[in-house]
Amino acid sequence: MGATTASNRQVWHFLCRDCESWGGLTDRTCASKVRWGGADLSLMQAYATDLVGMFKPDVLVAVTTGNLAALQRATSTIPIVFTNVSDPVEQGFVPNLARPGGNITGFAIPSSRSRQVGRSAQADGAFD
């Protein structure tokens, strides 16, 4: 699932390209079903339910916070990998980034709050 922005489509393009370059993930061993819900949350939820119910994928990829929320509601067993999600711990998607647990993992966008904590810790010598 993804959003209609050019940057999110680029994330999807690079993910697919990289999967092919890793070797084992080709059209013969991997199929992708892409749904672009834009900013329409009800459409995202319908797409998530459709993807989980009809296709029973081995893994799901969410490229926005809205996509992740929809996929999380649609399944608790199929692995979900996210990108471009702002502060997934604070939003309750994962308990922590080091060991996310459950079926959700991915790459977070640091929030302004986490950047402030990091700068404070660095100023206090916590990273020395």
TIVO-2410 file (N, C-alpha, C; in nm, 3 decimals):
# residues 128
REC num residu      c1      c2      c3 atome chaine
REC   1      M   0.085  -0.117   0.000     N      A
REC   1      M   0.000   0.000   0.000    CA      A
REC   1      M   0.089   0.122   0.000     C      A
REC   2      G   0.039   0.228  -0.052     N      A
REC   2      G   0.118   0.348  -0.053    CA      A
REC   2      G   0.032   0.470  -0.074     C      A
REC   3      A   0.095   0.582  -0.078     N      A
REC   3      A   0.026   0.708  -0.104    CA      A
REC   3      A   0.059   0.753  -0.245     C      A
REC   4      T  -0.011   0.854  -0.291     N      A
REC   4      T   0.006   0.895  -0.429    CA      A
REC   4      T   0.119   0.993  -0.450     C      A
REC   5      T   0.193   1.026  -0.347     N      A
REC   5      T   0.302   1.122  -0.365    CA      A
REC   5      T   0.416   1.059  -0.444     C      A
REC   6      A   0.487   1.143  -0.515     N      A
REC   6      A   0.599   1.094  -0.596    CA      A
REC   6      A   0.706   1.029  -0.510     C      A
REC   7      S   0.733   1.086  -0.393     N      A
REC   7      S   0.840   1.030  -0.309    CA      A
REC   7      S   0.803   0.890  -0.261     C      A
REC   8      N   0.677   0.866  -0.227     N      A
REC   8      N   0.636   0.733  -0.182    CA      A
REC   8      N   0.638   0.633  -0.297     C      A
REC   9      R   0.603   0.677  -0.415     N      A
REC   9      R   0.612   0.587  -0.531    CA      A
REC   9      R   0.759   0.553  -0.558     C      A
REC  10      Q   0.849   0.648  -0.534     N      A
REC  10      Q   0.991   0.621  -0.552    CA      A
REC  10      Q   1.038   0.517  -0.451     C      A
REC  11      V   0.991   0.527  -0.327     N      A
REC  11      V   1.028   0.427  -0.225    CA      A
REC  11      V   0.987   0.289  -0.276     C      A
REC  12      W   0.866   0.276  -0.327     N      A
REC  12      W   0.818   0.147  -0.376    CA      A
REC  12      W   0.902   0.099  -0.494     C      A
REC  13      H   0.933   0.189  -0.586     N      A
REC  13      H   1.015   0.153  -0.703    CA      A
REC  13      H   1.151   0.100  -0.660     C      A
REC  14      F   1.217   0.169  -0.568     N      A
REC  14      F   1.349   0.126  -0.523    CA      A
REC  14      F   1.342  -0.004  -0.445     C      A
REC  15      L   1.237  -0.023  -0.366     N      A
REC  15      L   1.220  -0.149  -0.294    CA      A
REC  15      L   1.209  -0.265  -0.391     C      A
REC  16      C   1.126  -0.251  -0.493     N      A
REC  16      C   1.110  -0.358  -0.592    CA      A
REC  16      C   1.239  -0.384  -0.667     C      A
REC  17      R   1.308  -0.277  -0.706     N      A
REC  17      R   1.434  -0.293  -0.777    CA      A
REC  17      R   1.537  -0.365  -0.691     C      A
REC  18      D   1.546  -0.325  -0.564     N      A
REC  18      D   1.643  -0.387  -0.474    CA      A
REC  18      D   1.609  -0.533  -0.448     C      A
REC  19      C   1.481  -0.564  -0.434     N      A
REC  19      C   1.443  -0.704  -0.413    CA      A
REC  19      C   1.488  -0.790  -0.530     C      A
REC  20      E   1.473  -0.740  -0.651     N      A
REC  20      E   1.517  -0.816  -0.768    CA      A
REC  20      E   1.668  -0.833  -0.768     C      A
REC  21      S   1.741  -0.730  -0.725     N      A
REC  21      S   1.888  -0.739  -0.729    CA      A
REC  21      S   1.943  -0.834  -0.622     C      A
REC  22      W   1.862  -0.863  -0.517     N      A
REC  22      W   1.908  -0.954  -0.413    CA      A
REC  22      W   1.913  -1.099  -0.460     C      A
REC  23      G   1.851  -1.127  -0.570     N      A
REC  23      G   1.853  -1.262  -0.622    CA      A
REC  23      G   1.731  -1.342  -0.592     C      A
REC  24      G   1.673  -1.414  -0.564     N      A
REC  24      G   1.556  -1.494  -0.531    CA      A
REC  24      G   1.421  -1.428  -0.544     C      A
REC  25      L   1.417  -1.295  -0.550     N      A
REC  25      L   1.286  -1.231  -0.562    CA      A
REC  25      L   1.268  -1.179  -0.704     C      A
REC  26      T   1.204  -1.259  -0.784     N      A
REC  26      T   1.176  -1.221  -0.923    CA      A
REC  26      T   1.027  -1.242  -0.947     C      A
REC  27      D   0.983  -1.219  -1.068     N      A
REC  27      D   0.842  -1.240  -1.100    CA      A
REC  27      D   0.802  -1.386  -1.080     C      A
REC  28      R   0.899  -1.476  -1.084     N      A
REC  28      R   0.868  -1.618  -1.064    CA      A
REC  28      R   0.847  -1.653  -0.918     C      A
REC  29      T   0.909  -1.578  -0.828     N      A
REC  29      T   0.898  -1.611  -0.686    CA      A
REC  29      T   0.827  -1.503  -0.605     C      A
REC  30      C   0.799  -1.390  -0.668     N      A
REC  30      C   0.742  -1.278  -0.594    CA      A
REC  30      C   0.640  -1.206  -0.681     C      A
REC  31      A   0.525  -1.180  -0.624     N      A
REC  31      A   0.424  -1.100  -0.694    CA      A
REC  31      A   0.391  -0.981  -0.606     C      A
REC  32      S   0.367  -0.869  -0.667     N      A
REC  32      S   0.331  -0.751  -0.588    CA      A
REC  32      S   0.192  -0.704  -0.628     C      A
REC  33      K   0.119  -0.662  -0.530     N      A
REC  33      K  -0.013  -0.602  -0.549    CA      A
REC  33      K  -0.006  -0.465  -0.484     C      A
REC  34      V  -0.013  -0.362  -0.562     N      A
REC  34      V   0.003  -0.226  -0.511    CA      A
REC  34      V  -0.133  -0.158  -0.509     C      A
REC  35      R  -0.161  -0.090  -0.400     N      A
REC  35      R  -0.282  -0.011  -0.386    CA      A
REC  35      R  -0.243   0.128  -0.338     C      A
REC  36      W  -0.290   0.230  -0.408     N      A
REC  36      W  -0.260   0.369  -0.372    CA      A
REC  36      W  -0.387   0.433  -0.320     C      A
REC  37      G  -0.395   0.456  -0.191     N      A
REC  37      G  -0.515   0.513  -0.130    CA      A
REC  37      G  -0.513   0.663  -0.114     C      A
REC  38      G  -0.403   0.726  -0.149     N      A
REC  38      G  -0.393   0.870  -0.131    CA      A
REC  38      G  -0.413   0.905   0.016     C      A
REC  39      A  -0.490   1.007   0.044     N      A
REC  39      A  -0.516   1.049   0.182    CA      A
REC  39      A  -0.652   1.000   0.231     C      A
REC  40      D  -0.720   0.916   0.152     N      A
REC  40      D  -0.854   0.867   0.186    CA      A
REC  40      D  -0.841   0.747   0.281     C      A
REC  41      L  -0.863   0.769   0.411     N      A
REC  41      L  -0.843   0.665   0.511    CA      A
REC  41      L  -0.940   0.548   0.494     C      A
REC  42      S  -1.064   0.575   0.453     N      A
REC  42      S  -1.158   0.464   0.434    CA      A
REC  42      S  -1.118   0.380   0.313     C      A
REC  43      L  -1.065   0.443   0.210     N      A
REC  43      L  -1.017   0.369   0.093    CA      A
REC  43      L  -0.895   0.286   0.130     C      A
REC  44      M  -0.804   0.344   0.211     N      A
REC  44      M  -0.687   0.268   0.258    CA      A
REC  44      M  -0.731   0.143   0.335     C      A
REC  45      Q  -0.830   0.158   0.421     N      A
REC  45      Q  -0.877   0.044   0.500    CA      A
REC  45      Q  -0.939  -0.062   0.409     C      A
REC  46      A  -1.016  -0.020   0.310     N      A
REC  46      A  -1.075  -0.115   0.215    CA      A
REC  46      A  -0.966  -0.190   0.139     C      A
REC  47      Y  -0.863  -0.118   0.095     N      A
REC  47      Y  -0.752  -0.181   0.024    CA      A
REC  47      Y  -0.678  -0.279   0.115     C      A
REC  48      A  -0.654  -0.240   0.240     N      A
REC  48      A  -0.583  -0.328   0.334    CA      A
REC  48      A  -0.661  -0.456   0.356     C      A
REC  49      T  -0.790  -0.444   0.378     N      A
REC  49      T  -0.875  -0.562   0.398    CA      A
REC  49      T  -0.874  -0.650   0.275     C      A
REC  50      D  -0.880  -0.588   0.157     N      A
REC  50      D  -0.877  -0.661   0.030    CA      A
REC  50      D  -0.744  -0.735   0.013     C      A
REC  51      L  -0.633  -0.666   0.037     N      A
REC  51      L  -0.501  -0.729   0.021    CA      A
REC  51      L  -0.485  -0.849   0.113     C      A
REC  52      V  -0.525  -0.834   0.237     N      A
REC  52      V  -0.510  -0.942   0.334    CA      A
REC  52      V  -0.605  -1.057   0.304     C      A
REC  53      G  -0.730  -1.025   0.273     N      A
REC  53      G  -0.831  -1.128   0.251    CA      A
REC  53      G  -0.817  -1.204   0.121     C      A
REC  54      M  -0.796  -1.131   0.012     N      A
REC  54      M  -0.794  -1.196  -0.120    CA      A
REC  54      M  -0.660  -1.260  -0.154     C      A
REC  55      F  -0.552  -1.191  -0.121     N      A
REC  55      F  -0.421  -1.234  -0.170    CA      A
REC  55      F  -0.339  -1.311  -0.068     C      A
REC  56      K  -0.371  -1.297   0.061     N      A
REC  56      K  -0.297  -1.365   0.167    CA      A
REC  56      K  -0.146  -1.356   0.143     C      A
REC  57      P  -0.092  -1.234   0.141     N      A
REC  57      P   0.050  -1.215   0.110    CA      A
REC  57      P   0.142  -1.267   0.221     C      A
REC  58      D   0.267  -1.289   0.186     N      A
REC  58      D   0.369  -1.329   0.283    CA      A
REC  58      D   0.419  -1.209   0.363     C      A
REC  59      V   0.414  -1.091   0.304     N      A
REC  59      V   0.458  -0.968   0.371    CA      A
REC  59      V   0.382  -0.851   0.311     C      A
REC  60      L   0.360  -0.749   0.393     N      A
REC  60      L   0.296  -0.626   0.350    CA      A
REC  60      L   0.392  -0.510   0.372     C      A
REC  61      V   0.387  -0.410   0.283     N      A
REC  61      V   0.473  -0.293   0.296    CA      A
REC  61      V   0.383  -0.170   0.305     C      A
REC  62      A   0.404  -0.089   0.407     N      A
REC  62      A   0.331   0.036   0.425    CA      A
REC  62      A   0.428   0.152   0.413     C      A
REC  63      V   0.395   0.250   0.330     N      A
REC  63      V   0.487   0.362   0.310    CA      A
REC  63      V   0.437   0.492   0.371     C      A
REC  64      T   0.329   0.486   0.447     N      A
REC  64      T   0.284   0.603   0.521    CA      A
REC  64      T   0.222   0.558   0.653     C      A
REC  65      T   0.202   0.652   0.743     N      A
REC  65      T   0.139   0.622   0.871    CA      A
REC  65      T  -0.003   0.572   0.851     C      A
REC  66      G  -0.078   0.634   0.761     N      A
REC  66      G  -0.215   0.590   0.734    CA      A
REC  66      G  -0.221   0.448   0.682     C      A
REC  67      N  -0.129   0.414   0.593     N      A
REC  67      N  -0.122   0.277   0.541    CA      A
REC  67      N  -0.095   0.177   0.652     C      A
REC  68      L   0.000   0.212   0.738     N      A
REC  68      L   0.036   0.123   0.848    CA      A
REC  68      L  -0.083   0.100   0.941     C      A
REC  69      A  -0.155   0.206   0.973     N      A
REC  69      A  -0.272   0.193   1.061    CA      A
REC  69      A  -0.376   0.101   0.999     C      A
REC  70      A  -0.400   0.116   0.869     N      A
REC  70      A  -0.498   0.032   0.800    CA      A
REC  70      A  -0.454  -0.114   0.798     C      A
REC  71      L  -0.327  -0.137   0.767     N      A
REC  71      L  -0.277  -0.275   0.763    CA      A
REC  71      L  -0.276  -0.338   0.902     C      A
REC  72      Q  -0.243  -0.259   1.004     N      A
REC  72      Q  -0.242  -0.311   1.141    CA      A
REC  72      Q  -0.383  -0.357   1.180     C      A
REC  73      R  -0.486  -0.283   1.139     N      A
REC  73      R  -0.623  -0.324   1.169    CA      A
REC  73      R  -0.664  -0.446   1.089     C      A
REC  74      A  -0.604  -0.466   0.972     N      A
REC  74      A  -0.643  -0.576   0.883    CA      A
REC  74      A  -0.580  -0.709   0.922     C      A
REC  75      T  -0.462  -0.707   0.988     N      A
REC  75      T  -0.396  -0.834   1.022    CA      A
REC  75      T  -0.305  -0.818   1.143     C      A
REC  76      S  -0.298  -0.923   1.220     N      A
REC  76      S  -0.202  -0.927   1.331    CA      A
REC  76      S  -0.103  -1.041   1.311     C      A
REC  77      T  -0.110  -1.107   1.196     N      A
REC  77      T  -0.021  -1.222   1.172    CA      A
REC  77      T   0.072  -1.205   1.053     C      A
REC  78      I   0.031  -1.136   0.949     N      A
REC  78      I   0.117  -1.117   0.832    CA      A
REC  78      I   0.219  -1.007   0.865     C      A
REC  79      P   0.348  -1.032   0.840     N      A
REC  79      P   0.450  -0.930   0.867    CA      A
REC  79      P   0.425  -0.802   0.787     C      A
REC  80      I   0.440  -0.687   0.854     N      A
REC  80      I   0.425  -0.557   0.792    CA      A
REC  80      I   0.556  -0.481   0.809     C      A
REC  81      V   0.611  -0.432   0.699     N      A
REC  81      V   0.732  -0.352   0.701    CA      A
REC  81      V   0.692  -0.209   0.663     C      A
REC  82      F   0.729  -0.113   0.745     N      A
REC  82      F   0.691   0.026   0.717    CA      A
REC  82      F   0.811   0.113   0.687     C      A
REC  83      T   0.785   0.218   0.610     N      A
REC  83      T   0.880   0.327   0.586    CA      A
REC  83      T   0.801   0.457   0.598     C      A
REC  84      N   0.870   0.567   0.616     N      A
REC  84      N   0.806   0.699   0.620    CA      A
REC  84      N   0.698   0.711   0.727     C      A
REC  85      V   0.713   0.643   0.838     N      A
REC  85      V   0.618   0.654   0.948    CA      A
REC  85      V   0.682   0.737   1.058     C      A
REC  86      S   0.610   0.838   1.101     N      A
REC  86      S   0.662   0.928   1.203    CA      A
REC  86      S   0.635   0.873   1.342     C      A
REC  87      D   0.739   0.849   1.418     N      A
REC  87      D   0.735   0.806   1.557    CA      A
REC  87      D   0.639   0.690   1.583     C      A
REC  88      P   0.669   0.572   1.529     N      A
REC  88      P   0.581   0.456   1.545    CA      A
REC  88      P   0.566   0.409   1.689     C      A
REC  89      V   0.662   0.441   1.776     N      A
REC  89      V   0.650   0.404   1.918    CA      A
REC  89      V   0.543   0.491   1.983     C      A
REC  90      E   0.555   0.621   1.965     N      A
REC  90      E   0.459   0.714   2.025    CA      A
REC  90      E   0.317   0.689   1.973     C      A
REC  91      Q   0.306   0.647   1.847     N      A
REC  91      Q   0.174   0.622   1.789    CA      A
REC  91      Q   0.118   0.485   1.825     C      A
REC  92      G   0.198   0.403   1.891     N      A
REC  92      G   0.150   0.275   1.939    CA      A
REC  92      G   0.158   0.159   1.840     C      A
REC  93      F   0.231   0.177   1.729     N      A
REC  93      F   0.246   0.068   1.633    CA      A
REC  93      F   0.341  -0.040   1.685     C      A
REC  94      V   0.448   0.003   1.753     N      A
REC  94      V   0.546  -0.090   1.809    CA      A
REC  94      V   0.583  -0.042   1.950     C      A
REC  95      P   0.621  -0.136   2.040     N      A
REC  95      P   0.659  -0.094   2.175    CA      A
REC  95      P   0.793  -0.020   2.179     C      A
REC  96      N   0.887  -0.058   2.093     N      A
REC  96      N   1.014   0.014   2.080    CA      A
REC  96      N   1.077  -0.022   1.946     C      A
REC  97      L   1.172   0.058   1.902     N      A
REC  97      L   1.232   0.035   1.770    CA      A
REC  97      L   1.337  -0.075   1.771     C      A
REC  98      A   1.405  -0.094   1.882     N      A
REC  98      A   1.509  -0.197   1.889    CA      A
REC  98      A   1.449  -0.337   1.880     C      A
REC  99      R   1.338  -0.359   1.944     N      A
REC  99      R   1.268  -0.488   1.943    CA      A
REC  99      R   1.120  -0.461   1.927     C      A
REC 100      P   1.076  -0.440   1.800     N      A
REC 100      P   0.938  -0.399   1.779    CA      A
REC 100      P   0.835  -0.505   1.817     C      A
REC 101      G   0.871  -0.633   1.810     N      A
REC 101      G   0.778  -0.739   1.847    CA      A
REC 101      G   0.659  -0.745   1.753     C      A
REC 102      G   0.572  -0.840   1.775     N      A
REC 102      G   0.453  -0.854   1.692    CA      A
REC 102      G   0.486  -0.874   1.546     C      A
REC 103      N   0.400  -0.825   1.461     N      A
REC 103      N   0.417  -0.845   1.317    CA      A
REC 103      N   0.458  -0.717   1.243     C      A
REC 104      I   0.498  -0.613   1.316     N      A
REC 104      I   0.530  -0.485   1.253    CA      A
REC 104      I   0.674  -0.445   1.282     C      A
REC 105      T   0.745  -0.404   1.177     N      A
REC 105      T   0.881  -0.353   1.190    CA      A
REC 105      T   0.905  -0.254   1.076     C      A
REC 106      G   1.013  -0.179   1.084     N      A
REC 106      G   1.041  -0.089   0.974    CA      A
REC 106      G   1.137   0.022   1.008     C      A
REC 107      F   1.126   0.130   0.931     N      A
REC 107      F   1.216   0.243   0.939    CA      A
REC 107      F   1.135   0.367   0.975     C      A
REC 108      A   1.173   0.433   1.082     N      A
REC 108      A   1.096   0.547   1.132    CA      A
REC 108      A   1.157   0.679   1.091     C      A
REC 109      I   1.072   0.779   1.081     N      A
REC 109      I   1.114   0.916   1.064    CA      A
REC 109      I   1.128   0.974   1.204     C      A
REC 110      P   1.245   1.022   1.242     N      A
REC 110      P   1.259   1.078   1.377    CA      A
REC 110      P   1.166   1.198   1.396     C      A
REC 111      S   1.096   1.200   1.505     N      A
REC 111      S   1.009   1.313   1.536    CA      A
REC 111      S   1.093   1.428   1.590     C      A
REC 112      S   1.037   1.546   1.593     N      A
REC 112      S   1.112   1.660   1.648    CA      A
REC 112      S   1.143   1.635   1.796     C      A
REC 113      R   1.054   1.564   1.865     N      A
REC 113      R   1.076   1.533   2.006    CA      A
REC 113      R   1.197   1.440   2.023     C      A
REC 114      S   1.207   1.335   1.940     N      A
REC 114      S   1.320   1.243   1.954    CA      A
REC 114      S   1.451   1.311   1.915     C      A
REC 115      R   1.446   1.404   1.819     N      A
REC 115      R   1.568   1.478   1.783    CA      A
REC 115      R   1.611   1.567   1.900     C      A
REC 116      Q   1.513   1.627   1.970     N      A
REC 116      Q   1.546   1.712   2.084    CA      A
REC 116      Q   1.608   1.629   2.196     C      A
REC 117      V   1.554   1.510   2.222     N      A
REC 117      V   1.609   1.422   2.325    CA      A
REC 117      V   1.751   1.382   2.287     C      A
REC 118      G   1.772   1.349   2.159     N      A
REC 118      G   1.905   1.311   2.113    CA      A
REC 118      G   2.006   1.423   2.128     C      A
REC 119      R   1.965   1.546   2.094     N      A
REC 119      R   2.055   1.660   2.109    CA      A
REC 119      R   2.086   1.686   2.256     C      A
REC 120      S   1.985   1.672   2.343     N      A
REC 120      S   2.007   1.693   2.486    CA      A
REC 120      S   2.103   1.590   2.542     C      A
REC 121      A   2.086   1.465   2.503     N      A
REC 121      A   2.173   1.359   2.552    CA      A
REC 121      A   2.315   1.380   2.501     C      A
REC 122      Q   2.328   1.425   2.377     N      A
REC 122      Q   2.460   1.450   2.322    CA      A
REC 122      Q   2.527   1.566   2.394     C      A
REC 123      A   2.448   1.669   2.424     N      A
REC 123      A   2.504   1.785   2.494    CA      A
REC 123      A   2.547   1.747   2.636     C      A
REC 124      D   2.477   1.650   2.696     N      A
REC 124      D   2.511   1.605   2.831    CA      A
REC 124      D   2.625   1.503   2.832     C      A
REC 125      G   2.676   1.468   2.716     N      A
REC 125      G   2.786   1.372   2.708    CA      A
REC 125      G   2.743   1.227   2.713     C      A
REC 126      A   2.614   1.199   2.691     N      A
REC 126      A   2.563   1.062   2.700    CA      A
REC 126      A   2.620   0.972   2.592     C      A
REC 127      F   2.668   1.030   2.481     N      A
REC 127      F   2.719   0.949   2.371    CA      A
REC 127      F   2.871   0.945   2.367     C      A
REC 128      D   2.936   0.994   2.472     N      A
REC 128      D   3.083   0.994   2.474    CA      A
REC 128      D   3.137   0.857   2.510     C      A
***
